[in-house]
Amino acid sequence: MSFQKIGIILEVSVTKINIMKVKVLLVSLFSILFLGISCSSQSQLPHYNRKWMLVEFQGFTKEQLVKNKAYIDLTKKENGGAKMGCNGMFFSYKIKNNHQIEFSQIGSTMMYCDGNMKLEQDFGKLLPTMKHYEVKGHFLTLKNDNGQTMKFVAEDWD
């Protein structure tokens, strides 16, 4: 075998190795880029699609709220529900930029339940005024422009 043939074989081998290195490098870069995008988008979007249990609400004790199994359900996009112990409530909602939320088209069934009506009435009156939200860990807080709040904990959190 001549030196010229050996040189060509070595050159081809080096070229193949370089092409493989470039391929591995490109695959690695795309993997890192894809992973970075998917992780950052997930960490920026709070998990709203949950059923949230009401744990703090003006003048009602946590025991009252737990006893009534008071909750708000945001599992369906833009169509929510709630229950404060008796009547089912339904509404539309929109999540907006800058931690803003809008509730509209609020309605409910109309049964009378002794002892539960004040909670339902107060919640139903205050819900459409809630304009701001914050999700921290397993907690959702709704707040209106007057500083009144509703605090919830995710139902699936122990």
N, C-alpha and C positions, 0 to 999 in steps of 0.2 A: 504494500500500500504506500502510495506516495505521500509526501508531506502536504501536498496541495489537497488531496482527498481528506486527510486527517483534519486539516484546517477548515474545510467546508463542513465536515461532520460536526466539529466543535462549534462552529458558528451557528449551525442549525440547532444544535442542542441548547446553546445559550439563548438563542432567539425563542425557542419553545419555553424555556424556563422563564424568561422575561414576560412572555405572553401570559403564562400561568400566574405569575406574580401580579400582573396587572389585573387579571380576572379576579383573583382572590381579593385584591385591594378594593376593586370596584364593588364586589359583592358585600364586603365588609362595610364599606362606606354607606351603601344603600340600606343595609340592615340597621346600622346605627341611626341613620336619618329617619327611617320608617319608625323605629322604636321610639326615638325622641319625639316625633310628631304625635304618635298615638299616646304616649305617656303624658305629654304636656297638655293635650286636649282633654284627657280624662281628668287630670288634676285641676283644671280650670273650671270644669263644669260640675257644680254640686249635684248630688243625686236627689232630684225632686220626686221622681216617680215612685213614691212611697205612700203608705198610709201612716199618718202622723197622729200620735196620741196627745191630746191637750193636757198640759201639766201645770200651766200658769195662765190665769185669766182673771181679770179684775174682780176682786172681792170673793172669789170662790176658792175653797181650799183644794189642795191636791187630792185629798180623800174624796171630796165631792165629785171631782172630775173623773177620778179612777172608778168610783162607784157607778157613775153614769156611762162609763166607757166612751167618754167624749173624744171624738176624732175628726180629722179632716183627711180626705182621700184624694191624693193627686196622682194616682196611678194611670189615669187616662189623660192623654194630651189635650189640654184646654177645656176639659170637662171634669169637674170635680164633684165631690159629695162630702157630706158631713153628717154626723149624728151626735146629739148631745144627751142621749138617753131615751128619747121617745120618737120624735118625728125624723124622717129622712130628709136631708136638705140636699139641694143640687144647685150648681152654679157653673158659670164659665169663668175661666181665668186665663191670663196671658202673662208669661214671664218676659220682662223687658230688660234692657241694658241698665247698667248702674244700680243693680240690686232693686229694681222696681218691679212691682206686680200689680195687676189690675183684676179685680173681681167684678163680675156683672151677672145679670140675669139670675138673680138669687131667688129660689123658691123652696117650698117644703110641703110635705104632707100636713094635714091640719087636724091631727088627733089631739085631744086634751089628755095630758098625763099629769096627775096630781104630784106636785113637788119638783117637776122638771121644767116647768114653763119659763121660769125666770132665766135660767141658763140658756135655753134655746132662743128666747127673745133677745137677750143681751148679745149673744153671739151673732144672731142674724142681723141685728142693727149695726154691729161694729164691723163685721166682715167686709162690707163694701167700702169702708173707709181705709182699710189696710192698703198701703201703697208701697211699702218697703219690706224687703225680706233679707234674712241673713241665715245661711246654713253654716253651722260650726260643728264639726264632728257629726254626732247623731241628733243634733238639735236644729230645729227650724224656728226662727222668731219672725213674726209679722209685726209691723209697726205702722201707725198712721202719723200724719203730720202733727197731731196733738201730743205725741209721745205715748199713746196708749199701745199696749203690746199684747200679743198672744204668743205663748211659748209652747212648742210641741217637741216630743221626742219620737224618733222613728219607731214604729211598732215592732219591727224585726230586730231591734237592738235589745240585748238583755241587760 
